[in-house]
Amino acid sequence: MTYSISSGGLFTFISAPTTLTGALSAVTAAVTSANVDKSVVFNFNGNAYFFAEEGANDIVVELVGVTATGLSITSDVVTIS
């Protein structure tokens, strides 16, 4: 799966997966294998998803009807823009 990750934490699919399961698999593989921050936000089917790689306890939050452009984390507070 081809993708890019902006400096603001926006994960963008170059060739989009057809299912949410496929999207989550691609994001998980990319974040856990790449030398990047362990948290990203991505857009899929009209919703934004926050993903945080936390070892065996990954976190996924769906933001219904939101289109994300990036994220910032300060003092354990996540702000999605």
C-alpha positions in Angstrom: 0.0 0.0 0.0 1.4 3.4 -1.0 0.9 6.3 1.5 2.4 9.5 2.8 2.5 10.9 6.3 2.7 14.7 6.7 4.7 16.4 9.4 1.3 17.2 10.9 0.4 13.6 11.3 -2.0 13.2 8.4 -1.8 9.8 6.9 -2.8 9.9 3.2 -3.4 6.9 1.0 -1.9 7.2 -2.5 -4.0 4.2 -3.6 -7.0 4.0 -1.3 -8.2 0.7 0.2 -11.8 -0.3 -0.4 -12.6 -1.3 3.2 -12.1 0.2 6.6 -10.4 -3.1 7.6 -8.0 -2.6 4.7 -7.3 1.0 5.7 -6.6 0.1 9.4 -4.3 -2.8 8.3 -2.3 -0.4 6.1 -2.1 2.3 8.8 -1.1 -0.2 11.5 1.6 -1.8 9.3 3.0 1.6 8.2 3.0 3.2 11.7 4.5 0.1 13.4 7.2 -0.4 10.8 8.1 3.1 9.9 10.3 5.5 11.9 7.4 7.9 12.4 5.3 9.2 15.3 3.1 6.5 16.7 -0.1 8.5 16.2 -1.7 9.6 13.0 -5.0 10.7 11.7 -6.5 9.5 8.3 -9.7 10.1 6.4 -11.8 7.2 5.0 -15.4 7.3 3.5 -16.3 10.7 4.9 -15.0 10.2 8.4 -11.7 10.9 10.1 -9.9 8.2 12.2 -7.3 8.8 14.9 -4.9 5.9 15.3 -2.3 5.5 18.1 0.1 2.6 18.2 0.3 1.4 21.8 1.8 -2.0 21.6 -0.8 -4.6 22.2 -3.4 -2.0 23.0 -3.8 0.2 19.8 -6.3 3.0 19.9 -8.7 3.9 17.1 -11.2 6.7 17.4 -13.8 7.4 14.6 -14.8 11.0 14.1 -18.1 10.8 12.1 -18.5 13.5 9.5 -15.1 15.1 10.1 -12.4 15.6 7.5 -9.0 15.9 9.3 -6.0 17.9 8.0 -3.6 17.0 10.8 -3.1 16.5 14.5 -1.0 17.8 17.4 -0.3 16.2 20.8 0.6 18.4 23.7 0.8 17.2 27.3 -1.2 14.0 26.3 -4.0 16.2 24.8 -4.7 15.3 21.1 -6.1 18.0 18.9 -7.3 17.0 15.4 -7.6 19.8 12.9 
